[in-house]
Amino acid sequence: MKSHVWRPLYVVIGIVALILLFREFYIPGNFGSGEYGFMYSYHNKDNEEVWKNQPLKYRDTGKQKMHEYCGECHGDEVETRSGDLHGIIACENCHGPALEHPDDPEKLVIDRSRELCLRCHTLLPYTTSERKRIPGIDPNEHNVGEDCVDCHNPHNPRLEDM
Amino acid sequence: MKRRDFMKNTIVAIAGASVPLSALEFIDPREVLAANPEIHWAFLINTYSCVGCGFCVKACKTENDIPFEANASRTWVERYVYTKDDRRYIDSPKSAQYGFTDARIDLGEHLGYQDVDPNNVGKAFFVPKLCNHCATPSCTQVCPVGATYKTDSGPVLVDRSWCIGCGYCIMACPFGARFFHPVLKVVDKCTFCYHRITKGVETACVNACPFGARKMCNIKDINDPVTQIILNERVGVLKDEFGTKPQAFYIGLASEVR
């Protein structure tokens, strides 16, 4: 074949070689694929450690363990609620993340807002949903502007104990 | 070719072709699972239990530093309302990070709110959603730089230092589970709380759910009670037809939930 065919081909081969050379130096050596192969998991292996080392904020797993931990200091409060209606709600849902508490933060910021209670206790007319079992109010009519905790005890929400 | 040779070759070809088929049929998934006792994380969502409180979204955003002002979230809850005159409404105001505190349907910024007569509500339910951590994820397949990947234990992660922010994976995800992190300016998504599950602690959303609507399990451990539910009960996945093999299983799906 004549050289005018080969010459551009050499140029292309040269460009490809340059790109591969650049790639060789630019990509860190710890790139590789895992069990799922090149198609799904070609990545920097060090990054898995980066994600593993993200700081935790919320505490332990399970409400039971949570009640045990919180009960060490706040025994009475935990006892009031853990067996009854609101016992299914993890303490941290209202009291905030408490991984290092009582060291950091020393005092938890409690969400006492009306909006927090309304997450579950807004009246929604959904008879086919689990929501039907939760007593609800119309937020536009029931003591507008006041905080729920002014009248209701969130640890013991039974109306007969109010 | 003689008739005898033709018959011979035909029999050999049929026998050869049928071997792989019969070999596949004898595999019992439980035996395979028992033989590989490693970890593969999966998620189970019971839509019957969800009441739409949004504590999972709140916990997720707090744990993973996703701004509450951003209209994007790693996990979200959708509300489905079917009226008796056969209208269907779906909404997820602010990813349900403050729950559903309005009986009206949020149609979006420009359309406002839709009133639904309480007597007209036929059925209604809530569906929590998150990244499905597919077994063959289309999002990691399209990444041009190798910044997003599937780990050996299942979760699909994004390398924040390597992501160039092209958004190809956001387009490739059939479930809309990916978004741009408004502060870091890279793609972000649910990690199954990789920093928690690798330490033996449950994810922030599972931990926060008061009703047990969200559960996590090692799907390779057949003694895990949640794995037992996935194996023995009627569970479904979202958008099975995309072939990405989602690893988030749902109890109580409807055809409108996609």
Contacts between the chains, C-beta under 8 A, distances in Angstrom:
chain1	res1	chain2	res2	distance
A	31	B	146	6.5
A	34	B	149	7.5
A	34	B	150	7.2
A	34	B	151	6.6
A	34	B	152	4.5
A	35	B	152	4.4
A	36	B	136	8.0
A	36	B	150	4.6
A	36	B	152	7.5
A	39	B	140	7.9
A	39	B	141	5.6
A	40	B	136	6.5
A	40	B	137	6.1
A	40	B	140	4.9
A	40	B	141	6.2
A	40	B	149	7.1
A	40	B	150	4.7
A	41	B	140	6.7
A	41	B	149	4.4
A	41	B	150	4.6
A	41	B	151	7.2
A	41	B	152	7.7
A	42	B	146	4.4
A	42	B	149	6.5
A	43	B	146	5.3
A	43	B	147	7.2
A	43	B	148	7.5
A	43	B	149	3.5
A	43	B	157	7.9
A	43	B	159	6.0
A	43	B	162	7.8
A	44	B	146	7.5
A	44	B	159	5.6
A	44	B	161	7.9
A	44	B	162	6.1
A	47	B	149	7.9
A	47	B	157	6.9
A	47	B	159	4.2
A	47	B	161	7.4
A	47	B	162	7.3
A	48	B	151	6.0
A	48	B	157	7.1
A	48	B	194	7.9
A	50	B	159	7.8
A	50	B	160	7.8
A	50	B	161	7.8
A	51	B	157	5.5
A	51	B	191	6.1
A	51	B	194	4.5
A	51	B	195	6.1
A	52	B	194	6.4
A	52	B	195	5.7
A	52	B	198	5.0
A	52	B	199	8.0
A	53	B	195	6.9
A	54	B	64	7.9
A	54	B	194	7.5
A	54	B	195	3.8
A	55	B	195	7.4
A	56	B	63	7.6
A	56	B	195	6.3
A	56	B	196	6.1
A	56	B	199	7.4
A	56	B	201	6.9
A	57	B	62	6.2
A	57	B	63	5.1
A	57	B	204	7.7
A	58	B	59	6.4
A	58	B	62	7.6
A	58	B	63	5.7
A	58	B	204	5.3
A	58	B	207	5.9
A	58	B	208	7.6
A	60	B	201	6.5
A	61	B	200	7.7
A	61	B	201	5.0
A	61	B	202	3.9
A	61	B	206	7.8
A	61	B	207	6.0
A	62	B	202	7.1
A	62	B	207	7.6
A	88	B	210	4.4
A	88	B	211	6.9
A	89	B	55	7.8
A	89	B	210	4.4
A	90	B	207	6.1
A	90	B	208	6.0
A	90	B	210	7.0
A	92	B	59	7.7
A	92	B	207	7.6
A	92	B	208	7.3
A	93	B	55	5.1
A	93	B	58	7.6
A	93	B	59	7.3
A	93	B	208	5.6
A	93	B	210	7.1
A	96	B	62	8.0
A	97	B	62	6.1
A	97	B	63	7.4
A	115	B	98	6.0
A	115	B	101	6.6
A	118	B	99	7.0
A	118	B	101	4.4
A	119	B	52	8.0
A	119	B	53	4.3
A	119	B	54	5.6
A	119	B	55	6.8
A	119	B	98	6.8
A	119	B	99	3.2
A	119	B	100	7.8
A	119	B	101	6.7
A	120	B	51	6.1
A	120	B	53	4.8
A	120	B	99	7.1
A	122	B	99	7.5
A	122	B	100	6.8
A	122	B	101	4.7
A	122	B	102	7.2
A	122	B	103	7.2
A	123	B	103	7.1
A	124	B	52	7.8
A	124	B	100	6.6
A	124	B	103	5.5
A	124	B	124	7.4
A	125	B	103	6.8
A	125	B	118	3.6
A	125	B	119	7.9
A	125	B	121	5.2
A	125	B	124	8.0
A	126	B	81	7.6
A	126	B	121	6.5
A	126	B	123	7.8
A	126	B	124	3.8
A	126	B	125	7.2
A	127	B	121	7.5
A	127	B	123	8.0
A	128	B	122	7.9
A	128	B	123	4.1
A	128	B	124	6.2
A	128	B	125	6.4
A	129	B	50	7.9
A	129	B	51	6.7
A	129	B	52	7.9
A	129	B	124	5.6
A	129	B	125	5.0
A	129	B	126	6.6
A	130	B	48	6.3
A	130	B	49	5.7
A	130	B	50	6.9
A	130	B	51	5.1
A	130	B	211	6.6
A	131	B	51	4.5
A	131	B	52	6.8
A	131	B	126	7.7
A	134	B	51	6.2
A	139	B	101	6.3
